[in-house]
Amino acid sequence: MIQNPKRYTITAALPYTNGPIHIGHLAGVYMPSDIYSRYLRLQGRDVLFVCGSDEHGVAISMKAKKEGITPQEVIDKYDGIIRKSFSDFGISFDNYSRTSAKIHHDTASEFFRKLYEQGDFIEEVTEQLYDAKADQFLADRFVVGTCPKCGNEEAYGDQCEKCGSTLNATDLINPKSTITGETPIMKSTKHWFLPLDRYEDFLKEWILVGHKNDWKPNVYGQVKSWIDGGLEPRAVTRDLDWGIDVPVDGAEGKKLYVWFDAPIGYISSTKEWALREGKDWEPYWKDPETKLVHFIGKDNIVFHCIIFPAMLKAEGSYILPDNVPANEFLNLEGNKLSTSKNWAVWLHEYLEEFPNQQDVLRYALTSNAPETKDNDFTWKDFQARNNNELVAIFGNFINRVVVLTNKYYEGIVPSPNTFSGVDEATLNELKAYPAVISSSIERYRFREALSELMNVARLGNKYLADEEPWKMVKTDLGRVQTQMYVALQIAAALSSLCEPFLPFTAKKLSRILKIESPLNWSTISETSDLIPAGQQIGEAELLFTKIEDEEIQKQIDKLEATKTANTAENKKAEPEKEAIQFEDFAKMDIRVGTILEAEKMPKANKLLILKVDTGIDVRTIVSGIAESFKPEDIVGKRVTVLVNLAPRNLRGVESQGMILMTTNAEGKLVFVNPDTDGVANGETIN
C-alpha cells in the first residue's frame, strides 16, 4: 500500500456503448468510485477520476446487427445517453472519453507496437471457430454453447454468465454461431498472444504476497484461483471488422482484442484531460508516488488484476494499481440483472420518473451495495430507505433545526451561552465523525461510511428530542439559544460530510444554511464553531419527500410487464405429437357452447360444476379451472366443447364433456373460444 500518495489516479470501468447504464453498473462501479473521488477532493488531494465509453468489441457489432444500423451509429447513440445519465446523476469524472477517439487509437497502437518490438508477444497460427455460412471467424460473443464447468447451455464464448467462469470460445460444448445458428468449423488463423505464464512469479509476489492483507477477499480469492490454476498465453488480436487495426505488417483484417485496448482507455482518457487542462499526464501513470485505484465489477477482476498489470509490467514504465476494490453483483427483485432481457432499472428512465431524486437512488444503492456478496435491489426497500431513513432521520432533523431557527431567531444563528455536559458531549461526538467516516472510505467500506453519516443525523435528532427546545423556550430562552446553536453545528457538519454520498443534498443544504463552500473535514474535527453566531440562514425546504405506494407499484408493474414479455418471447411450443389420421380427428365432435351456470364443487379446490348450452342440450361439465376463474365471472362465457367425450364420474357428479383451454405467456388458463359474433351454440368445429 502507498502511504501518503502525492496524487491519485482513479479509474471506473469503461461501460460498453451497446446500451444505457443501469443500477447494477452504478452499485458495482460508479457510485463507489464517485464517493471515493469526491471524498479525496474534499481532503484537498490531487485527484484524477477518469472513465470513457468502451466502443469496440463484439457487443457493439452484435447490437448493430440486431438493430440494422452501423456500429458507429450504435456507439454515437449510447455514448450520448450514457454521458447525460452520468452527468445528471452527479458522477464527477474529471474526464469522460471514448475509445473511438483518435487519441485512444494512437495510444493503444503505440502500446501494442512497443510490446511487439520488445518481443513480448507470441505469434502463432491457431484453429479458431469459423461460420462457413456467414464466411467469417466468430469472435467470442458470436458463439454460444454449453459451459464446460457448470453445464449452462447459454454460455458465451468468453464467459459463462451463470457461474462467472472466463472461457475461450473453443472451450464450449456444442457451440453454435449466433449469426446463423450453424455449428462452426475450425479454421486456421494467425494471432498475437500475451504470454501470461511469463508473469506468474511476478503476480504471485505482487498480489498473493504483497496485497494479501489489503485487497478485498473476493478479489484476492479470484486472482489466487486463476494463478494457482496456471496462466496461459492469451490472444491480444481478433478477426473482426470493428475496432483498432493491429499496427504491424501481416495483420491486415485483424483488430486489437477489446480487453487489450479497453484498459488502455484509462491512459488515453488521462492524455485527453491533460491536453485540455494544460497538464502533464505522465505523473498520473508513471510516478511511484501516485496511487492508482481501479473500480470495477467482479466480472472484470481477471482483466484488471492479472492481464492489464501484466501488460503494464511488460511495457515497463507504468505504475501498478494499489488496489482494485471490485464489488459483487446487484440483483433486481430476486433475479439477475440482464441488459438483453430488459430486466433492469435504467438510469436515464429513473431520472425521468423520479426527477430531482438522484440522491435517493445514490443512498439506496450505497446502503445496499454488493461489497462482499451479491445483493438484491427491491423497489419496496428503495421506498423504505427513503421514507424511513432519508425523510424520517436526515430530512426531519434538518427541517426541525431550520424551522425553529427561523421561528425563534428570524433565521439568525443565535449566540450560545454556557455549554452543559450534554452539549459538550454532543459536540465532541460530532468532532469524531469525520475520522470515523474517513477510515471507512479509505478502506473502501462505503456502506459502513454511509451508515456512520446517518449516525450524525441520528445524533442531531437525539439531541433535539432529549433537549426539547420547543418546551424550554417557555421557561429558559438563554438555554434555547445554546441548544439551537449546537443543533446548527450538527446541520453544518452534515452539509459537508454528506457531499461524497449525497452531492445534490449537500448543495441544497449548504444553500439553506448559506455556507458558501464545503467545510473542511479537519475543521469539523477541530472546532465547534462551524456556522457562526449571527449568520443569517434561509427558509426551510424539504430535503427529501415521501415516496408513495402508487409510485412504487408503478415500477413493480413495469418489471412484471417485462417479465411477461420475456416469458412470451422465450416460450417454446410443445413438440408435435404422434401423427394421427383424418378419421381420428373426425371422431371428435367439437361444438360452440355457452356457460349458463357455474358453482364450486364442495370440498374440491380445483373443480367447478358448469351447466353448458351445447346447442344440442344443456349438460353438466366438471372442469378443473376453479383456481383460475371465479364462478360468477364465467357465466355467459362462449366456450368450445368436446361433446362426445365419454362421461366420467367426478366426486359423484357425472361430467358430460370437456371445455377446451390453453395457457398464455404468464401460464394462466385461457378459454379457446370463437371470436366472431353470430356463431350459434351447437355449431360444429371441424
C-alpha positions as CSV (number, residue, x, y, z in Angstrom):
1,M,0.0,0.0,0.0
2,I,1.2,3.5,-0.8
3,Q,1.3,5.7,2.2
4,N,0.5,9.5,1.8
5,P,0.5,9.5,-2.0
6,K,1.3,12.6,-3.9
7,R,-1.7,12.2,-6.2
8,Y,-4.5,9.7,-7.0
9,T,-5.5,8.3,-10.4
10,I,-8.9,6.7,-10.1
11,T,-10.5,4.7,-12.9
12,A,-14.0,3.4,-13.3
13,A,-14.7,0.5,-15.7
14,L,-15.4,1.7,-19.2
15,P,-19.1,1.0,-19.9
16,Y,-20.0,-0.8,-23.2
17,T,-21.9,1.5,-25.5
18,N,-24.3,-1.2,-26.5
19,G,-27.0,0.0,-24.1
20,P,-27.7,2.5,-21.3
21,I,-26.5,2.5,-17.7
22,H,-28.5,0.5,-15.2
23,I,-28.4,0.3,-11.4
24,G,-26.1,-2.7,-11.4
25,H,-23.4,-0.7,-13.1
26,L,-23.9,2.1,-10.6
27,A,-23.8,-0.1,-7.5
28,G,-20.8,-2.1,-8.7
29,V,-18.6,0.7,-10.1
30,Y,-19.7,4.3,-10.5
31,M,-21.2,5.0,-7.0
32,P,-18.1,3.7,-5.1
33,S,-15.6,5.4,-7.4
34,D,-17.5,8.7,-7.3
35,I,-17.8,8.6,-3.5
36,Y,-14.1,7.9,-3.2
37,S,-13.1,10.7,-5.6
38,R,-15.4,13.3,-4.0
39,Y,-14.1,12.4,-0.6
40,L,-10.5,12.8,-1.7
41,R,-11.2,16.2,-3.3
42,L,-12.8,17.4,0.0
43,Q,-9.5,16.4,1.7
44,G,-7.6,18.7,-0.7
45,R,-5.9,15.8,-2.5
46,D,-4.7,15.9,-6.1
47,V,-7.3,13.6,-7.8
48,L,-7.8,12.5,-11.4
49,F,-11.0,10.5,-11.9
50,V,-11.3,9.1,-15.5
51,C,-13.6,6.9,-17.5
52,G,-15.0,6.7,-21.0
53,S,-17.2,4.7,-23.4
54,D,-15.9,1.3,-24.5
55,E,-16.8,1.4,-28.1
56,H,-15.1,-1.6,-29.7
57,G,-15.6,-5.4,-29.5
58,V,-18.3,-7.8,-30.4
59,A,-21.0,-6.4,-28.2
60,I,-21.2,-3.3,-30.4
61,S,-21.2,-5.4,-33.6
62,M,-24.0,-7.6,-32.2
63,K,-26.1,-4.6,-31.3
64,A,-25.6,-3.1,-34.7
65,K,-26.6,-6.3,-36.5
66,K,-29.7,-6.6,-34.2
67,E,-30.8,-3.0,-34.8
68,G,-29.9,-3.0,-38.5
69,I,-27.6,0.0,-38.2
70,T,-23.8,0.6,-38.3
71,P,-21.5,0.2,-35.3
72,Q,-20.7,3.9,-35.4
73,E,-24.4,4.7,-35.1
74,V,-24.7,2.4,-32.1
75,I,-21.8,4.0,-30.2
76,D,-22.9,7.5,-31.0
77,K,-26.4,6.8,-29.8
78,Y,-25.4,5.2,-26.5
79,D,-22.4,7.3,-25.8
80,G,-24.8,10.3,-25.7
81,I,-27.3,8.6,-23.4
82,I,-24.5,7.3,-21.0
83,R,-22.8,10.7,-20.8
84,K,-26.0,12.5,-20.0
85,S,-27.0,9.9,-17.4
86,F,-23.7,10.2,-15.6
87,S,-23.8,14.0,-15.7
88,D,-27.4,14.2,-14.4
89,F,-26.7,11.6,-11.7
90,G,-23.7,13.6,-10.4
91,I,-20.8,11.2,-11.3
92,S,-17.9,13.6,-11.1
93,F,-15.5,12.4,-13.7
94,D,-12.6,14.7,-14.4
95,N,-12.6,13.3,-17.9
96,Y,-15.0,11.0,-19.8
97,S,-13.6,9.9,-23.1
98,R,-14.4,7.3,-25.8
99,T,-12.3,4.6,-27.3
100,S,-13.3,5.6,-30.8
101,A,-11.3,8.8,-30.3
102,K,-8.1,9.3,-32.3
103,I,-6.1,9.8,-29.2
104,H,-7.1,6.4,-27.9
105,H,-6.4,4.7,-31.3
106,D,-3.0,6.2,-31.2
107,T,-2.3,5.4,-27.6
108,A,-3.4,1.7,-27.9
109,S,-1.5,1.3,-31.2
110,E,1.7,2.7,-29.6
111,F,1.3,0.4,-26.6
112,F,0.9,-2.6,-28.8
113,R,3.9,-1.6,-31.0
114,K,6.2,-1.2,-28.1
115,L,5.4,-4.7,-26.7
116,Y,5.7,-6.1,-30.2
117,E,9.1,-4.5,-30.8
118,Q,10.3,-5.7,-27.4
119,G,9.3,-9.3,-28.3
120,D,6.7,-9.6,-25.6
121,F,4.2,-11.3,-27.9
122,I,4.0,-14.8,-29.2
123,E,2.9,-15.0,-32.9
124,E,1.0,-18.2,-33.6
125,V,-1.3,-19.8,-36.1
126,T,-4.2,-21.4,-34.3
127,E,-7.5,-23.1,-35.0
128,Q,-10.5,-20.8,-34.4
129,L,-14.2,-21.2,-34.7
130,Y,-15.4,-20.2,-38.2
131,D,-19.0,-19.7,-39.5
132,A,-18.8,-21.1,-43.1
133,K,-22.3,-19.8,-43.9
134,A,-21.5,-16.2,-42.7
135,D,-18.0,-16.6,-44.1
136,Q,-16.3,-15.1,-41.0
137,F,-14.4,-16.1,-37.9
138,L,-16.5,-16.0,-34.8
139,A,-15.5,-13.7,-32.0
140,D,-16.3,-14.9,-28.6
141,R,-19.7,-13.2,-28.2
142,F,-20.8,-14.6,-31.5
143,V,-20.6,-18.1,-30.1
144,V,-22.9,-19.8,-27.6
145,G,-22.8,-23.3,-26.2
146,T,-22.7,-25.4,-23.1
147,C,-20.3,-24.2,-20.3
148,P,-17.8,-27.0,-19.6
149,K,-17.7,-26.0,-15.9
150,C,-21.4,-25.7,-14.9
151,G,-23.4,-27.1,-17.8
152,N,-25.2,-23.8,-18.6
153,E,-26.4,-24.2,-22.2
154,E,-26.4,-20.5,-23.0
155,A,-22.7,-19.6,-22.1
156,Y,-20.9,-17.2,-24.3
157,G,-17.5,-17.8,-25.9
158,D,-15.7,-15.5,-23.5
159,Q,-17.7,-16.0,-20.3
160,C,-20.4,-18.1,-18.6
161,E,-22.8,-15.6,-17.0
162,K,-24.3,-18.3,-14.8
163,C,-21.1,-19.5,-13.0
164,G,-18.9,-16.5,-13.9
165,S,-16.1,-18.6,-15.4
166,T,-13.9,-16.9,-18.0
167,L,-13.8,-19.1,-21.1
168,N,-12.4,-19.4,-24.6
169,A,-14.9,-20.0,-27.4
170,T,-13.2,-23.3,-28.2
171,D,-13.9,-24.5,-24.7
172,L,-17.7,-24.6,-25.3
173,I,-19.5,-27.9,-25.8
174,N,-21.9,-27.9,-28.8
175,P,-21.0,-24.4,-29.9
176,K,-23.4,-22.5,-32.2
177,S,-23.0,-19.3,-34.2
178,T,-25.3,-16.5,-33.0
179,I,-25.2,-15.1,-36.5
180,T,-26.6,-18.0,-38.5
181,G,-27.3,-20.7,-35.9
182,E,-24.9,-23.0,-37.7
183,T,-22.4,-25.3,-35.9
184,P,-19.0,-23.6,-36.6
185,I,-16.0,-25.3,-38.0
186,M,-12.3,-24.9,-37.0
187,K,-10.1,-22.9,-39.4
188,S,-6.5,-21.7,-39.2
189,T,-5.7,-18.0,-38.5
190,K,-2.7,-16.1,-37.2
191,H,-2.8,-14.1,-34.0
192,W,-0.6,-12.5,-31.4
193,F,-0.7,-13.7,-27.8
194,L,0.4,-12.2,-24.4
195,P,2.3,-15.0,-22.6
196,L,0.7,-14.6,-19.2
197,D,2.7,-17.6,-17.9
198,R,5.8,-15.5,-18.0
199,Y,4.4,-13.2,-15.4
200,E,3.2,-15.9,-12.9
201,D,6.1,-15.3,-10.5
202,F,5.7,-11.5,-10.6
203,L,1.9,-11.8,-10.0
204,K,2.4,-14.2,-7.1
205,E,4.8,-11.9,-5.4
206,W,3.0,-8.6,-6.2
207,I,-0.6,-9.8,-5.3
208,L,-0.5,-13.1,-3.3
209,V,2.2,-11.8,-1.1
210,G,2.2,-8.0,-1.4
211,H,-1.6,-7.5,-1.2
212,K,-2.7,-10.4,0.9
213,N,-3.9,-8.2,3.7
214,D,-5.3,-5.1,2.0
215,W,-7.2,-6.3,-1.1
216,K,-10.8,-7.4,-0.7
217,P,-11.2,-11.2,-0.1
218,N,-13.4,-11.6,-3.2
219,V,-10.8,-10.0,-5.4
220,Y,-7.8,-11.8,-3.8
221,G,-9.6,-15.1,-3.9
222,Q,-10.4,-14.9,-7.6
223,V,-6.9,-13.8,-8.5
224,K,-5.4,-16.6,-6.4
225,S,-7.6,-19.2,-8.1
226,W,-6.5,-18.1,-11.5
227,I,-2.8,-18.0,-10.6
228,D,-3.0,-21.4,-8.8
229,G,-4.7,-22.9,-11.9
230,G,-1.7,-21.9,-14.1
231,L,-1.7,-19.0,-16.5
232,E,-1.6,-19.4,-20.3
233,P,-0.9,-17.2,-23.2
234,R,-4.0,-15.1,-24.2
235,A,-4.7,-13.6,-27.6
236,V,-4.5,-9.8,-27.9
237,T,-5.8,-9.8,-31.5
238,R,-9.0,-10.9,-33.2
239,D,-10.5,-11.4,-36.6
240,L,-13.1,-8.6,-36.6
241,D,-14.3,-5.8,-38.8
242,W,-14.8,-3.3,-35.9
243,G,-12.0,-2.0,-33.7
244,I,-8.4,-0.8,-33.7
245,D,-6.3,-2.1,-36.5
246,V,-3.4,-4.2,-35.4
247,P,-0.5,-1.9,-36.2
248,V,2.1,-4.3,-37.7
249,D,2.8,-5.8,-41.1
250,G,1.0,-9.0,-41.9
251,A,-2.0,-8.2,-39.7
252,E,-4.4,-7.0,-42.3
253,G,-8.1,-7.5,-41.4
254,K,-7.3,-8.0,-37.7
255,K,-8.2,-5.8,-34.8
256,L,-6.9,-5.4,-31.2
257,Y,-8.9,-7.6,-28.9
258,V,-11.2,-5.3,-26.8
259,W,-9.8,-6.5,-23.5
260,F,-6.4,-5.3,-24.6
261,D,-7.5,-1.9,-25.9
262,A,-10.2,-1.0,-23.3
263,P,-8.0,-0.6,-20.2
264,I,-5.5,1.5,-22.2
265,G,-8.6,3.7,-22.5
266,Y,-7.8,4.9,-18.9
267,I,-4.4,6.2,-20.2
268,S,-5.8,7.8,-23.3
269,S,-8.6,9.5,-21.2
270,T,-5.8,10.9,-19.0
271,K,-3.9,12.2,-22.0
272,E,-7.1,13.8,-23.3
273,W,-7.7,15.5,-19.9
274,A,-4.1,16.7,-19.7
275,L,-4.2,18.3,-23.2
276,R,-7.4,20.1,-22.3
277,E,-6.1,21.3,-18.9
278,G,-2.5,22.0,-19.9
279,K,-1.2,19.3,-17.6
280,D,1.5,16.7,-17.8
281,W,-0.3,13.3,-18.0
282,E,2.7,11.1,-17.2
283,P,3.0,11.6,-13.4
284,Y,-0.6,10.2,-13.0
285,W,0.6,6.9,-14.6
286,K,4.3,6.7,-14.1
287,D,5.2,8.4,-10.8
288,P,5.7,5.8,-7.9
289,E,4.1,8.4,-5.6
290,T,0.8,8.1,-7.4
291,K,-1.9,5.8,-6.0
292,L,-3.7,4.1,-8.8
293,V,-7.1,2.6,-7.9
294,H,-9.4,0.6,-10.4
295,F,-13.1,0.5,-9.6
296,I,-14.7,-2.5,-11.4
297,G,-17.4,-5.2,-11.1
298,K,-16.4,-8.8,-10.3
299,D,-16.6,-9.9,-13.9
300,N,-13.6,-7.6,-14.7
301,I,-11.3,-8.8,-11.8
302,V,-9.1,-11.0,-14.0
303,F,-8.6,-8.3,-16.6
304,H,-7.6,-5.6,-14.1
305,C,-5.6,-7.8,-11.6
306,I,-3.8,-10.2,-14.0
307,I,-3.9,-9.2,-17.6
308,F,-3.7,-5.3,-17.5
309,P,-0.9,-5.4,-14.8
310,A,1.0,-7.9,-17.0
311,M,0.7,-5.5,-19.9
312,L,1.9,-2.6,-17.8
313,K,4.7,-4.7,-16.4
314,A,5.8,-5.7,-19.9
315,E,5.7,-2.1,-21.1
316,G,8.0,-1.2,-18.2
317,S,7.3,2.5,-17.4
318,Y,3.9,2.4,-15.7
319,I,2.9,2.1,-12.1
320,L,0.7,-0.8,-11.0
321,P,-2.7,-0.5,-9.2
322,D,-2.5,0.0,-5.4
323,N,-6.0,-1.5,-5.1
324,V,-8.8,-3.0,-7.2
325,P,-11.9,-2.8,-4.8
326,A,-14.3,-4.8,-7.1
327,N,-17.9,-5.2,-6.0
328,E,-20.0,-8.3,-6.4
329,F,-23.3,-8.2,-8.5
330,L,-26.6,-6.4,-7.7
331,N,-29.7,-8.4,-8.5
332,L,-33.1,-6.9,-9.1
333,E,-36.3,-8.1,-7.4
334,G,-34.7,-11.6,-6.8
335,N,-33.5,-12.0,-10.4
336,K,-30.1,-11.4,-12.1
337,L,-29.9,-8.1,-13.9
338,S,-30.0,-8.6,-17.7
339,T,-29.5,-6.0,-20.4
340,S,-30.7,-8.3,-23.1
341,K,-33.8,-9.2,-21.3
342,N,-34.5,-5.6,-20.2
343,W,-34.5,-6.8,-16.6
344,A,-33.1,-3.6,-15.2
345,V,-33.7,-0.2,-13.8
346,W,-32.2,2.1,-16.4
347,L,-30.6,5.3,-15.0
348,H,-32.0,7.6,-17.7
349,E,-35.5,6.3,-17.1
350,Y,-35.2,6.6,-13.3
351,L,-34.1,10.3,-13.7
352,E,-37.2,10.9,-15.8
353,E,-39.6,9.1,-13.5
354,F,-38.1,10.4,-10.2
355,P,-37.0,13.9,-11.1
356,N,-34.6,15.6,-8.7
357,Q,-34.3,12.5,-6.6
358,Q,-30.8,11.4,-7.7
359,D,-29.6,11.3,-4.1
360,V,-32.4,8.8,-3.1
361,L,-31.0,6.3,-5.6
362,R,-27.4,7.1,-4.6
363,Y,-28.4,6.5,-1.0
364,A,-30.3,3.3,-1.7
365,L,-27.6,1.8,-3.9
366,T,-24.8,2.7,-1.5
367,S,-26.6,1.4,1.7
368,N,-27.3,-1.9,-0.1
369,A,-24.0,-2.1,-2.1
370,P,-22.8,-5.6,-3.0
371,E,-19.4,-5.0,-1.5
372,T,-18.7,-8.6,-0.2
373,K,-21.6,-10.6,-1.7
374,D,-24.3,-10.3,-4.3
375,N,-27.2,-8.2,-3.0
376,D,-30.8,-7.6,-4.2
377,F,-32.4,-4.3,-5.1
378,T,-36.2,-4.1,-4.5
379,W,-38.5,-1.2,-5.0
380,K,-40.0,-1.7,-1.6
381,D,-36.6,-1.4,0.1
382,F,-35.9,1.7,-2.0
383,Q,-39.1,3.2,-0.7
384,A,-38.4,2.2,2.9
385,R,-34.8,3.7,2.8
386,N,-36.2,7.0,1.5
387,N,-39.2,7.2,3.8
388,N,-37.8,5.7,7.0
389,E,-34.2,7.0,6.8
390,L,-33.7,10.0,4.5
391,V,-37.0,11.6,5.2
392,A,-37.6,10.4,8.8
393,I,-34.0,10.8,10.1
394,F,-31.8,13.2,7.9
395,G,-34.6,15.4,6.5
396,N,-36.5,15.5,9.7
397,F,-33.5,16.8,11.7
398,I,-32.6,19.5,9.2
399,N,-36.2,20.6,8.9
400,R,-36.7,21.0,12.6
401,V,-33.5,22.9,13.1
402,V,-34.2,25.4,10.2
403,V,-37.8,25.8,11.1
404,L,-37.1,26.5,14.8
405,T,-34.2,28.9,14.0
406,N,-36.5,30.9,11.7
407,K,-39.3,30.8,14.3
408,Y,-37.3,31.8,17.3
409,Y,-34.5,34.0,15.8
410,E,-35.8,35.1,12.4
411,G,-33.2,32.8,10.8
412,I,-30.1,34.2,12.6
413,V,-27.8,31.7,14.2
414,P,-28.0,32.5,18.0
415,S,-25.1,33.1,20.3
416,P,-24.6,30.2,22.7
417,N,-24.4,30.6,26.4
418,T,-22.7,28.2,28.8
419,F,-22.4,24.7,27.4
420,S,-23.9,21.9,29.5
421,G,-22.3,18.5,29.9
422,V,-24.8,17.2,27.2
423,D,-23.8,20.0,24.8
424,E,-20.1,19.3,25.2
425,A,-20.5,15.5,24.9
426,T,-22.6,16.0,21.7
427,L,-20.1,18.4,20.1
428,N,-17.2,16.1,21.0
429,E,-19.0,13.2,19.4
430,L,-19.6,15.3,16.3
431,K,-15.9,16.0,16.1
432,A,-15.1,12.3,16.0
433,Y,-17.3,11.5,12.9
434,P,-15.0,12.8,10.1
435,A,-12.2,10.5,11.2
436,V,-14.7,7.5,11.5
437,I,-16.2,8.1,8.1
438,S,-12.8,8.7,6.5
439,S,-11.5,5.4,7.9
440,S,-14.3,3.5,6.3
441,I,-13.9,5.3,2.9
442,E,-10.2,4.8,2.9
443,R,-10.8,1.0,3.3
444,Y,-13.4,1.1,0.5
445,R,-16.3,0.3,3.0
446,F,-18.8,2.7,1.6
447,R,-21.9,1.1,3.1
448,E,-20.2,1.4,6.5
449,A,-19.2,5.1,5.8
450,L,-22.8,6.0,4.8
451,S,-24.2,4.3,8.0
452,E,-21.8,6.5,10.0
453,L,-23.0,9.6,8.2
454,M,-26.6,8.8,9.1
455,N,-25.4,8.4,12.7
456,V,-24.6,12.1,12.6
457,A,-28.2,12.9,11.7
458,R,-29.3,10.5,14.4
459,L,-27.1,12.3,16.9
460,G,-28.9,15.6,16.0
461,N,-32.3,14.0,16.3
462,K,-31.5,12.6,19.7
463,Y,-30.1,15.9,20.9
464,L,-33.3,17.7,20.0
465,A,-35.6,15.0,21.3
466,D,-33.7,15.0,24.6
467,E,-33.3,18.7,25.0
468,E,-36.8,19.7,23.7
469,P,-36.1,23.4,22.9
470,W,-39.8,23.8,21.9
471,K,-40.6,23.3,25.6
472,M,-37.6,25.0,27.0
473,V,-38.5,28.2,25.1
474,K,-41.3,28.8,27.6
475,T,-39.0,28.8,30.6
476,D,-35.3,29.5,29.7
477,L,-34.7,31.5,26.5
478,G,-30.9,31.6,27.1
479,R,-30.8,27.8,27.3
480,V,-32.7,27.5,23.9
481,Q,-30.0,29.7,22.3
482,T,-27.4,27.2,23.2
483,Q,-29.5,24.3,22.1
484,M,-30.2,25.7,18.7
485,Y,-26.6,26.8,18.3
486,V,-25.4,23.1,18.9
487,A,-28.1,21.7,16.6
488,L,-27.0,24.1,13.8
489,Q,-23.4,23.0,14.2
490,I,-24.5,19.4,13.5
491,A,-26.5,20.6,10.5
492,A,-23.5,22.5,9.2
493,A,-21.3,19.4,9.6
494,L,-23.8,17.3,7.7
495,S,-23.7,19.7,4.7
496,S,-20.1,18.7,4.1
497,L,-19.9,15.1,5.4
498,C,-22.8,14.1,3.2
499,E,-21.2,15.5,0.0
500,P,-19.4,12.4,-1.3
501,F,-22.6,10.3,-0.9
502,L,-25.4,12.9,-1.5
503,P,-24.0,15.8,-3.5
504,F,-27.3,17.3,-4.5
505,T,-28.5,17.3,-0.9
506,A,-25.2,18.8,0.2
507,K,-25.6,21.6,-2.3
508,K,-29.2,22.3,-1.2
509,L,-28.4,22.1,2.5
510,S,-25.4,24.5,2.1
511,R,-27.7,26.9,0.3
512,I,-30.3,26.7,3.1
513,L,-27.6,27.3,5.7
514,K,-25.8,29.9,3.4
515,I,-22.5,28.0,3.7
516,E,-20.7,29.2,0.5
517,S,-18.0,26.4,0.2
518,P,-17.9,22.9,1.7
519,L,-16.4,22.8,5.2
520,N,-13.0,21.1,5.5
521,W,-13.4,17.8,7.4
522,S,-10.4,18.7,9.6
523,T,-12.2,21.8,10.6
524,I,-15.2,19.7,11.6
525,S,-12.9,17.6,13.7
526,E,-11.2,20.5,15.4
527,T,-13.8,23.2,16.1
528,S,-17.3,23.6,17.3
529,D,-17.9,26.9,15.5
530,L,-18.8,25.6,12.0
531,I,-21.6,28.1,11.4
532,P,-21.0,31.3,13.4
533,A,-23.4,33.1,15.6
534,G,-25.1,36.0,13.8
535,Q,-25.1,34.3,10.4
536,Q,-28.4,34.5,8.5
537,I,-29.8,31.2,7.2
538,G,-32.5,30.6,4.7
539,E,-36.1,29.4,4.9
540,A,-36.9,25.7,5.5
541,E,-37.1,23.5,2.4
542,L,-37.7,19.7,2.4
543,L,-34.5,17.9,1.6
544,F,-36.4,14.7,0.8
545,T,-40.1,13.9,0.1
546,K,-42.0,10.8,0.9
547,I,-42.4,8.3,-1.9
548,E,-46.0,6.9,-2.1
549,D,-47.0,3.3,-2.6
550,E,-48.6,4.2,-6.0
551,E,-45.2,5.3,-7.4
552,I,-43.5,2.1,-6.2
553,Q,-46.3,-0.1,-7.6
554,K,-45.9,1.6,-11.0
555,Q,-42.3,0.4,-11.0
556,I,-43.1,-3.1,-9.9
557,D,-45.8,-3.3,-12.6
558,K,-43.3,-2.2,-15.1
559,L,-41.0,-5.0,-14.2
560,E,-43.8,-7.5,-14.2
561,A,-44.7,-6.4,-17.8
562,T,-41.1,-7.0,-18.7
563,K,-41.2,-10.5,-17.1
564,T,-44.3,-11.3,-19.1
565,A,-42.8,-10.1,-22.3
566,N,-39.7,-12.2,-21.7
567,T,-41.8,-15.3,-21.0
568,A,-43.8,-14.8,-24.1
569,E,-40.7,-14.3,-26.2
570,N,-38.8,-17.3,-24.8
571,K,-41.8,-19.6,-24.6
572,K,-41.3,-22.7,-26.7
573,A,-44.2,-24.6,-28.2
574,E,-44.8,-28.2,-27.1
575,P,-43.3,-30.7,-29.6
576,E,-45.7,-32.1,-32.2
577,K,-47.5,-35.3,-31.0
578,E,-47.6,-38.6,-32.9
579,A,-49.3,-38.3,-36.3
580,I,-53.0,-39.3,-36.5
581,Q,-55.2,-40.0,-39.4
582,F,-58.0,-37.7,-40.5
583,E,-60.5,-40.3,-39.4
584,D,-59.1,-40.0,-35.8
585,F,-59.8,-36.3,-35.8
586,A,-63.2,-36.7,-37.4
587,K,-64.3,-38.8,-34.5
588,M,-64.2,-35.8,-32.2
589,D,-67.4,-33.7,-32.0
590,I,-66.4,-30.2,-31.1
591,R,-69.1,-27.6,-30.7
592,V,-69.6,-24.0,-29.7
593,G,-71.4,-23.6,-26.4
594,T,-72.2,-21.1,-23.6
595,I,-71.8,-21.4,-19.9
596,L,-75.2,-20.9,-18.2
597,E,-74.3,-21.7,-14.6
598,A,-71.2,-22.2,-12.6
599,E,-70.5,-23.2,-9.0
600,K,-67.6,-24.6,-6.9
601,M,-67.5,-28.3,-6.3
602,P,-67.9,-28.9,-2.5
603,K,-64.6,-29.8,-0.8
604,A,-62.6,-29.5,-4.0
605,N,-60.3,-26.6,-4.6
606,K,-59.8,-27.0,-8.3
607,L,-63.2,-28.1,-9.7
608,L,-66.1,-26.1,-11.0
609,I,-69.5,-27.6,-11.9
610,L,-70.7,-26.0,-15.1
611,K,-74.1,-26.0,-16.9
612,V,-73.3,-25.6,-20.6
613,D,-75.7,-25.0,-23.5
614,T,-74.1,-27.0,-26.3
615,G,-76.9,-26.3,-28.8
616,I,-78.0,-29.9,-28.7
617,D,-78.7,-29.9,-25.0
618,V,-77.9,-28.4,-21.7
619,R,-75.4,-30.6,-19.9
620,T,-73.2,-30.8,-16.8
621,I,-69.4,-30.5,-17.3
622,V,-66.9,-30.6,-14.4
623,S,-63.8,-28.5,-15.2
624,G,-60.6,-28.1,-13.2
625,I,-60.4,-24.3,-13.5
626,A,-61.5,-23.1,-10.1
627,E,-58.1,-21.8,-9.1
628,S,-58.1,-19.6,-12.2
629,F,-61.7,-18.3,-12.5
630,K,-64.5,-17.3,-10.1
631,P,-67.8,-18.9,-11.0
632,E,-69.6,-15.5,-11.3
633,D,-67.0,-14.3,-13.8
634,I,-67.5,-17.0,-16.4
635,V,-71.3,-17.2,-16.6
636,G,-72.3,-16.2,-20.2
637,K,-68.8,-17.1,-21.5
638,R,-68.7,-18.6,-25.0
639,V,-66.6,-21.8,-25.0
640,T,-65.5,-24.6,-27.2
641,V,-66.8,-28.0,-26.0
642,L,-65.8,-31.6,-26.9
643,V,-69.3,-33.1,-26.6
644,N,-68.7,-36.8,-27.4
645,L,-66.2,-37.5,-24.7
646,A,-67.3,-40.5,-22.7
647,P,-69.0,-39.4,-19.5
648,R,-66.8,-39.5,-16.3
649,N,-67.9,-39.5,-12.7
650,L,-66.0,-36.9,-10.6
651,R,-66.8,-36.7,-6.9
652,G,-70.3,-38.0,-7.5
653,V,-71.1,-35.7,-10.4
654,E,-71.2,-37.0,-14.0
655,S,-69.2,-34.8,-16.3
656,Q,-70.5,-35.0,-19.9
657,G,-67.8,-33.3,-22.0
658,M,-64.7,-31.1,-21.8
659,I,-64.1,-27.4,-22.2
660,L,-61.1,-26.6,-24.5
661,M,-58.4,-24.4,-22.7
662,T,-54.8,-23.2,-23.3
663,T,-52.3,-21.1,-21.4
664,N,-51.0,-17.6,-22.1
665,A,-47.4,-16.3,-21.8
666,E,-47.9,-15.9,-18.0
667,G,-49.0,-19.5,-17.6
668,K,-52.6,-18.5,-16.9
669,L,-55.5,-20.6,-18.3
670,V,-57.4,-19.1,-21.3
671,F,-60.6,-20.2,-22.9
672,V,-60.3,-21.3,-26.5
673,N,-63.5,-19.8,-28.0
674,P,-64.9,-18.3,-31.2
675,D,-64.0,-14.7,-31.8
676,T,-66.7,-13.9,-34.3
677,D,-70.2,-12.8,-33.3
678,G,-73.2,-14.6,-34.7
679,V,-71.8,-18.1,-34.3
680,A,-74.7,-20.1,-32.7
681,N,-74.4,-22.7,-29.9
682,G,-74.2,-26.1,-31.4
683,E,-72.2,-25.1,-34.5
684,T,-69.5,-27.8,-35.1
685,I,-65.8,-27.0,-35.3
686,N,-64.0,-29.1,-38.0
